[in-house]
């Protein structure tokens, strides 16, 4: 018991001494000014590359052009995907081509990955077909699910604002203001 009391007093004394004698942090204004100076001295970098600014095709566009044809105009059949991409903040026809190229590439890559996995473990033919099909389906659906989740997240954020404004309008109109 005496040992615990001695250790406690020792810790208390040295803790108080440490806080009393330790160097203080610089004044907040000086720290802020040093940080602003360091930011000002950093070289300016170019802005992020925008899809519509790039002149050459990306790898995903090359894949889409290979499988869907080298058409610069997107058929009307892809308008639902275009609308979904627009809701998820990926705008333009180029985004649609990149989306389809990514979707096709990942479908093939995951399908071949499933084949490799099945052959690695010497699976039966049924399992080989199942793993290849499941991998291909997963790779094909992954970009769509990601974009759909992002579009839903953005649209839910906007609906909350709309509902809030509508709710305030209902209160104003419901109070007999002649709306």
Secondary structure as GFF3:
##gff-version 3
##sequence-region A 1 179
A	DSSP	alpha_helix	2	21	.	.	.	ID=ss1
A	DSSP	alpha_helix	28	41	.	.	.	ID=ss2
A	DSSP	alpha_helix	59	68	.	.	.	ID=ss3
A	DSSP	three_ten_helix	76	78	.	.	.	ID=ss4
A	DSSP	alpha_helix	79	87	.	.	.	ID=ss5
A	DSSP	alpha_helix	93	120	.	.	.	ID=ss6
A	DSSP	alpha_helix	125	174	.	.	.	ID=ss7
###
